[in-house]
Amino acid sequence: MVAKDVVDVLLQLSRVLLAENDGDRLTSAQWIALRYFSRANSYSRTLSGLAQYQATTPGTVSQTIKSLENAGYLERDISLRDARSSVFTVTDAGRAVMEEDPLAHLSQEVEHLSGAELVQFRNILRFLIANVGLDRPSHPFGTCRDCAFLLARRGRSVGADADVTYLCKFLKFSLLAADLDNLCRNFQAVTSQQRPETL
């Protein structure tokens, strides 16, 4: 019975969050896209990355991306890793619109949870994303900071001043410390028995 209560509460929360967009200058899909592109790493800021994030088709998200480009909120560049692909970046105008994000208050409410509660809540939601709708499973996105593919290399100095360099083992390229909190489409959650490697 409690499981059904949880589902009911999740559905009610989703409806409340969608209602926050009523009468807003952007549609729910446009807000989701802007939020995604403002948090994703450069490898994931693609049309297919957004489609994967939303568990939908590239054709569905292409119109949303075009509308944000036409409004001046996104700009398109050729990917340095794949010349056939485009990378999208939120413009200054897009960042200004993000200041009016109708769901910004949700982050503030969630921050009232303790650190342990936040981690447990996040992990439960990731489990649901990965396991609901097994005929078309979704892949939860996450950040490099808690990804199994993160490799941290410490310099020779000791203590708090030790230099640390980061590497993504999946993509085989270096990461900056500032990249560790960006969303990635190739995220693999670290299990309780597995922690990011340190050499």
C-alpha positions in Angstrom: 0.0 0.0 0.0 2.8 2.4 0.8 4.3 1.8 -2.7 1.1 3.0 -4.2 1.2 6.1 -1.9 4.7 6.8 -3.2 3.5 6.6 -6.8 0.6 8.9 -6.1 2.8 11.4 -4.4 5.3 11.3 -7.3 2.5 11.9 -9.8 1.1 14.7 -7.8 4.5 16.3 -7.5 5.0 16.1 -11.3 1.6 17.8 -11.9 2.5 20.5 -9.4 5.8 21.1 -11.1 4.3 21.2 -14.5 1.7 23.7 -13.3 4.5 26.0 -12.2 5.0 26.8 -15.9 1.5 27.9 -16.6 1.5 31.4 -18.2 5.3 31.4 -18.3 7.3 32.8 -21.3 8.8 29.3 -22.0 7.1 25.9 -22.4 7.9 23.0 -20.0 10.0 21.4 -22.8 11.9 24.6 -23.3 12.7 25.0 -19.6 13.8 21.4 -19.4 16.1 21.9 -22.4 17.6 25.2 -21.0 18.2 23.6 -17.6 19.8 20.6 -19.3 22.2 22.6 -21.5 23.1 24.9 -18.6 24.2 21.8 -16.5 25.5 19.3 -19.0 29.2 18.8 -20.0 30.4 19.7 -23.5 30.2 16.1 -24.6 26.6 15.8 -23.6 25.3 19.2 -24.8 24.0 17.7 -28.1 20.6 17.1 -29.6 20.9 13.4 -29.0 22.1 14.0 -25.4 18.9 16.0 -24.7 16.8 13.4 -26.3 18.4 10.7 -24.2 17.9 12.8 -21.1 14.2 13.3 -21.8 13.8 9.6 -23.0 12.4 10.8 -26.3 13.4 11.0 -29.9 15.8 13.5 -31.5 12.9 14.7 -33.8 10.9 15.6 -30.7 13.6 17.8 -29.1 14.8 19.3 -32.4 11.9 21.7 -32.5 12.5 22.8 -28.9 16.1 23.5 -29.7 15.2 25.5 -32.8 12.8 27.6 -30.8 15.5 28.3 -28.2 18.0 29.2 -30.9 15.5 31.5 -32.6 14.9 33.3 -29.3 18.6 33.8 -28.8 18.8 31.5 -25.7 21.0 28.8 -27.3 23.9 29.0 -29.7 25.2 26.1 -31.9 28.8 25.2 -32.5 30.5 22.3 -34.3 31.6 19.6 -31.9 35.4 19.4 -31.6 35.1 15.6 -31.1 32.7 14.9 -34.0 32.4 17.4 -36.9 29.0 15.8 -37.8 27.5 16.8 -34.5 26.6 20.2 -32.9 27.2 21.3 -29.4 24.7 23.8 -27.8 25.7 26.5 -25.3 23.3 28.7 -23.3 23.8 32.4 -24.3 23.9 35.4 -21.9 20.2 36.0 -22.8 19.5 32.3 -21.9 21.3 32.7 -18.6 19.3 35.8 -17.9 16.0 33.9 -18.5 17.3 31.1 -16.2 17.2 33.7 -13.4 13.4 33.4 -13.7 13.3 29.6 -13.6 9.9 28.7 -12.1 11.4 25.6 -10.5 14.4 27.3 -8.8 12.5 27.2 -5.5 12.4 23.4 -5.7 16.2 23.2 -5.3 15.9 25.4 -2.3 13.3 23.1 -0.7 15.3 20.0 -1.4 18.4 21.6 0.2 16.5 21.4 3.6 17.2 17.6 3.6 20.4 16.4 5.3 23.4 15.4 3.2 22.6 11.7 3.8 18.9 12.1 3.0 19.8 13.9 -0.3 22.1 11.1 -1.4 19.6 8.5 -0.6 16.8 10.4 -2.3 18.9 10.9 -5.4 19.9 7.3 -5.5 16.2 6.1 -5.2 15.2 8.4 -8.1 18.1 7.1 -10.2 17.0 3.5 -9.5 13.4 4.4 -10.6 14.6 6.1 -13.8 16.7 3.0 -14.7 14.1 0.4 -13.9 10.7 1.8 -14.7 9.5 0.9 -18.2 11.9 -2.0 -18.8 10.6 -2.3 -22.4 12.3 1.0 -23.0 14.8 1.5 -20.2 16.1 5.0 -19.4 19.7 5.8 -18.4 20.0 8.1 -15.4 22.3 11.0 -15.9 24.7 12.1 -13.2 27.8 14.1 -12.5 31.4 13.1 -12.8 31.9 13.6 -9.1 30.0 10.4 -8.3 30.7 8.5 -11.5 32.4 5.1 -11.7 34.4 6.3 -14.7 36.1 9.1 -12.7 39.9 8.6 -12.2 41.6 11.1 -9.8 45.4 11.4 -9.9 47.1 13.1 -7.0 50.4 15.0 -7.5 53.5 14.4 -5.4 52.8 17.1 -2.9 50.9 16.0 0.3 47.9 17.4 2.1 45.3 19.9 1.1 47.6 21.6 -1.4 48.1 18.4 -3.4 47.4 18.8 -7.1 44.7 16.5 -8.4 44.0 15.9 -12.1 40.9 14.1 -13.3 40.3 11.7 -16.1 37.1 10.2 -17.6 38.0 6.6 -18.2 35.0 6.1 -20.5 35.8 9.0 -22.9 39.5 8.9 -22.2 40.0 12.7 -21.7 41.0 15.0 -19.0 38.5 16.9 -16.9 38.8 20.1 -15.0 37.7 20.3 -11.4 35.0 22.7 -12.6 33.6 19.9 -14.8 33.0 17.5 -12.0 29.5 18.8 -11.2 28.2 18.8 -14.8 25.7 16.3 -16.1 27.0 13.5 -18.4 25.1 11.2 -20.7 27.6 8.4 -20.0 27.2 8.5 -16.2 27.6 5.2 -14.4 26.7 5.4 -10.7 29.3 4.3 -8.2 27.9 1.5 -6.1 28.4 1.3 -2.3 31.2 -1.1 -2.9 32.9 0.9 -5.6 34.4 4.4 -5.2 36.2 6.6 -7.8 39.8 5.4 -8.2 42.6 7.4 -6.8 46.2 6.8 -7.8 
